[in-house]
Amino acid sequence: MTKVTIQKLREMKQKGEKISMVTAYDYPQACFVEKAGIEIILVGDSLSMTILGNEGTVPLTTDEMIAHIKPVVKGAPTPMIVGDMVFGSYNESREQAIHNANRLMKEGGCDVIKLEGGRPDIVGAIVEAGIPVQGHIGLTPQTSSLLGGFKVQGKSLEAAQKIVDDAKALEAAGAFSIVVECVPEELGRAITKAVSIPTIGIGAGAHTDGQVLVYHDMLGMFDKFVPKFVKRYANIGDQIVEGLEKYRDEIKSGAFPAKEHAFGGITREDLDGLIL
C-alpha cells in the first residue's frame, strides 16, 4: 500500500468507499494496524484512560501525547497518523494552538492533527500556519461536562442544526475531515451530506464516510466502561489474563521452565569444585 493522504481520503469519499480508522498508542499496536490495512490511525487522547489510567482525558499533556505519537509513526508507515490536541493546548489563543500543533507535527511526526469542538477560528489559524486539521463535533469528551456528560448530542432540531452549522464552519475554515461523535444516525447522515469533506463516525450511525473505534474497546482490552456504539471484534483482554494465570500456575507447580527452556553446556559434576 502507498501512504494514505488527504487526497486519498477525498477520493474515497467521492467513490463512496468507506474509510477505516482506529486508535493506537504504541509501536506494537501501530504494527498490527499497519498489517490490517486500516487507512487512519488516531493517536487519541483516550490514551489518558486506556494507557495512563486516568479517569478522563483532561490530565493528558502535550509532552505525553508526543511521546506516544513517535512510536506509532515508526510502526505504521502507511496509514495517515493523526495527533490529538490535548485539553488546554489550544483554548487560550490562536498562537498557543499553532505552537502546540507545531509540536505534535515536528516533535511527534504525525501527518495531521485533530482538535475538538466547533472552533473555526482556531482551525483556520492552524490551517493557515500550514498544518492539516481534522475537526471533531457532536460529543466532545474533553468538554463533556459542558454538554451534560457523555450523552448523545443533537437530539432536538435546534441542537442538530448547531452541529450541522459547526460542520460547515469547520469545512469553510479548512478542515480536511471531521469526526462526528455520538449523534443520532439520521443526523450523521445529514452532516455527511452537508459537507464535501470526509466524515468519520463514532456512534454516529452507518451513513458517515468512515468509522473510528478505540483499539482497546474493540479488542476487549478496556472494561471500565463499554459505550453502546462499540462492537467487540475480539476479547484479547481475557486471553491475556488467561495466559498470565497459566504462567503463574506453571511457575508455582514447577512446570515452567521445562528442560527445553533451559541451557546446557556444563554438568553438575563439572561444578563440583565451584566455591559457593
Summary of the structure (lengths in Angstrom):
residues: 276
radius of gyration: 22.7
end to end distance: 59.4
largest distance: 87.7
contacts: 884
relative contact order: 0.11
helix: 45%
strand: 13%
